[in-house]
Amino acid sequence: MNWLHFVSWSFGGALLSNALPHLTSGVKCEPFQTPFANPPGEGFSSSTVNVLWGFLNLVGSYALVCHVGDFDLRRLQDALALGMLAMGLFAARHFGRFHGGRMIERS
């Protein structure tokens, strides 16, 4: 397997992971953070902006996964899990403070 394919599929997984909360928030008509908010990444954007941003992430994910190399979801080495896990953990730690997610503090 070409390592560039793996990198592309990992970024595709990250974009797919990022698309989900934006599309969900947009369809539920709830505001959510986007890079277009003020301040970027902290302020809330409208549900319309979230649907558009989520759809753009979905299109990018599709392009990186389905049009680079010979992706097969049934092959373990072709899994999107690494990119999805990395983006999911980043989003949980970075944006959790806005939505009730708290880091556990040790005493």
N, C-alpha and C positions, 0 to 999 in steps of 0.2 A: 504494500500500500504506500502510496506517495504521501509523505508527511504534510505536504501542502494541502492535500485533500482533508486530512485529519484537522488541520488548523481551520480550514474553511468550514467544515462541519461543526467544529466546536463553536465558532462565532455564529453559525446559523442556529445552533442550540441556544446560545445566549440571546440572540434576537427573538427567538420563539418564546423564551422565558420572559423577556421584557414585553412582548406583545400581549401576553395574557392579562396582566393587571390593567393595562391601559384600555384594552377592548372591553373588559368586564366593567370597569368604572364608567366608561363611556356609554355602554348599553344600559347600565343601571341609572344613568343620568346623574352621576355623582362627580364632583370635581376631584382631580388627582394631579400629582406633580408631573410636569413635563419639562424638557429643556427650554420651552418657550415661555414659561411662567416668569413672574417677577417676584423675587429673585429666582434665577434659573435653578431648577431642581428642588426648590424649597416652596415656592408659591404654588398655588393651585391653578390649573387650567380647566377650561370648560369641558363638558362631556363631548362636545363635537371635536375639539382639538384632540382629546384622548382617543376617540375612535379613529381619527385620521392618523395619529402617531402610532397607534397600535397596528393599524392596517399597513402602514409603511414598514414597520418592523416585521410583520408577517410576510410581506413581499420580499424583503431583504433575506429573511430566513429561507424562504422557498428558493430564491436564486442561489444562495450559498450551499444549500443542501442538495437540491435536485438538479442543478446544472453544473456542478463541479464534481468530476470523477464519476464513479459508478457506485452511488450510495445504495446500501441495502440495510434496512432496519433490522433484519434478522441476524446480521453479523455483529458480534460483540464489539469488534474494533471500530465499527462504523457508527456506534451509538452517539447520540447527541448529548448524553448524560453529563459529560464533563463540562461543556459550555453552559448547560441549563443549571447545573449545580453551582457553578461559579457565579453566574449572574443572580441566581436565587439567593445565595448567601450574601452577596454584596448588597442586593436590594433590601433584604431583611435587616441587615445591620445599619445601612445608611438611611433608609426611609422608615424604619420601625418607630423612630421617635415621633413621627407625625401621626401614626395610626395606632398608638397604644402598645407597640412592641418595645419592651424594655430589656436592656442588657442586665444580666444577673450580676449584682455587686457582691463581692466577697467581704465578709466581716472580719 
